[in-house]
Amino acid sequence: ERGSAMRHLALLLVCGLALSGQESSFQALEIFVDSGDAPLAAWQIELTIADAVIVGVEGGEPECWREPPHYDPEALTGGRIILAAFTTDTAPAGRLRVARLHLEAAGDAAERAVIASVVAATEGGERIPLTVECLPFGEKR
C-alpha cells in the first residue's frame, strides 16, 4: 500500500513538472566513483538534482554493486537522495559505476547534480577518499 502511494505521489510530481510549462524528459544518470588503489567496501553519497523527480534507482558494476543501493523510497518524490551500499565480498578498487538514477527532469539533469556528502570505507572500516561523478547515461569519460 505504501509503495502504491509513493508511485502516485511521484506521478503527481512528474505531472506537475509537465504542467509547469517546463520541457521535461526522462533521463538516466550514471553514478561513478573512484577509490584509487583502495578497495571500496562501503559508500554513502548524498545527491541533489534541482528541477528533477527521481523515478528509479538501479545498481551498478561490478557484481558486488549490481543490486540497487539502499535508499529511502520517499526520496523518489523529490530531487534529493542518499544512496548507500556495502559488500562483505572482496571489495573492488578504482573507477566503478555504482548506481544509475532514472529521472524526469527539465533540461540537462547531469549539469545540475550536486554531491552534498560522500563517505567511503575500505575493508575493516577504514575511511578512504572517494571521488564521485554523475554522467548522462552512456557517457564514461
C-alpha positions in Angstrom: 0.0 0.0 0.0 2.8 2.4 0.9 4.6 1.6 -2.4 1.4 2.4 -4.3 1.0 5.7 -2.5 4.6 6.6 -3.3 4.2 5.8 -7.0 1.1 8.0 -7.1 2.9 10.9 -5.4 5.8 10.5 -7.9 3.3 10.5 -10.8 1.7 13.7 -9.4 5.1 15.4 -9.2 6.0 14.3 -12.8 2.7 15.7 -14.0 3.4 18.9 -12.0 6.7 19.3 -13.9 4.8 18.8 -17.2 2.1 21.3 -16.3 4.6 23.9 -15.1 5.4 24.7 -18.7 9.0 23.4 -18.4 10.1 21.0 -21.1 10.9 17.8 -19.2 12.2 14.4 -20.3 13.1 11.0 -18.9 16.9 10.8 -18.3 19.3 8.4 -16.7 22.4 9.4 -14.7 25.3 7.1 -14.1 27.0 7.4 -10.7 30.7 6.7 -11.0 33.1 6.6 -8.0 36.9 6.3 -7.8 38.6 4.9 -4.8 42.1 4.8 -6.3 44.0 1.8 -5.2 41.9 1.3 -2.0 39.3 -1.5 -2.0 35.8 0.1 -1.8 33.8 -1.9 0.8 31.2 0.7 1.8 30.0 4.0 0.5 27.3 6.6 1.0 26.5 9.6 -1.3 24.0 12.4 -0.8 22.9 13.8 -4.2 20.6 16.7 -5.1 19.3 17.5 -8.6 17.2 20.7 -8.9 14.1 20.6 -11.0 14.0 16.7 -11.1 12.0 13.9 -9.9 13.8 10.6 -9.2 11.7 7.8 -10.6 14.0 4.8 -10.1 17.3 3.6 -8.8 19.4 0.7 -10.3 22.6 -0.9 -9.2 25.9 -0.7 -10.9 29.0 -2.8 -11.7 31.0 -4.9 -10.7 28.9 -7.8 -9.3 29.0 -6.6 -5.7 27.2 -3.4 -6.7 24.6 -5.0 -9.1 21.8 -4.7 -6.6 20.4 -1.2 -6.2 22.0 0.7 -3.3 19.9 1.3 -0.2 17.8 4.5 -0.1 14.7 5.8 1.5 11.8 5.2 -1.0 10.3 8.6 0.0 13.4 10.2 -1.7 11.8 9.2 -5.0 9.3 12.1 -4.5 12.0 14.8 -4.8 15.3 15.7 -6.3 17.4 14.7 -3.2 18.5 11.2 -2.3 21.0 9.4 -0.1 22.4 6.2 -1.6 24.4 3.7 0.3 25.9 0.2 -0.1 28.4 -2.2 1.4 29.9 -5.5 0.5 31.3 -8.4 2.5 32.8 -9.9 -0.7 36.2 -9.0 -1.9 35.9 -5.2 -2.4 36.9 -3.8 -5.8 39.1 -0.7 -6.3 39.4 2.1 -8.8 36.8 3.7 -11.0 33.4 2.0 -10.7 29.8 2.6 -11.8 27.9 2.0 -8.5 24.4 3.2 -9.5 22.1 4.6 -12.2 19.3 7.1 -11.4 16.3 7.4 -13.6 14.8 10.9 -13.6 12.0 13.1 -15.0 13.8 16.4 -15.4 13.7 19.7 -17.2 16.9 20.4 -19.1 20.2 18.5 -18.5 20.0 17.0 -15.1 23.6 15.9 -15.0 24.7 19.6 -15.1 22.6 20.3 -12.0 23.6 17.3 -10.0 25.2 18.4 -6.7 27.1 15.9 -4.5 26.4 17.1 -0.9 28.4 14.5 1.0 30.4 11.4 0.4 31.6 8.8 2.9 33.6 5.7 2.0 35.4 2.9 3.7 37.7 0.0 2.8 37.6 -3.5 4.2 37.9 -3.2 8.0 36.1 0.1 8.1 39.0 2.5 7.5 37.7 5.7 5.9 39.1 6.4 2.4 38.7 9.3 0.0 36.3 8.8 -2.9 35.6 11.0 -5.9 32.1 10.9 -7.4 30.9 11.8 -11.0 27.4 12.0 -12.3 27.3 11.5 -16.0 24.5 11.2 -18.6 23.6 7.6 -19.4 26.2 6.0 -21.7 28.9 8.6 -21.1 32.0 7.2 -19.5 34.7 9.9 -19.7 
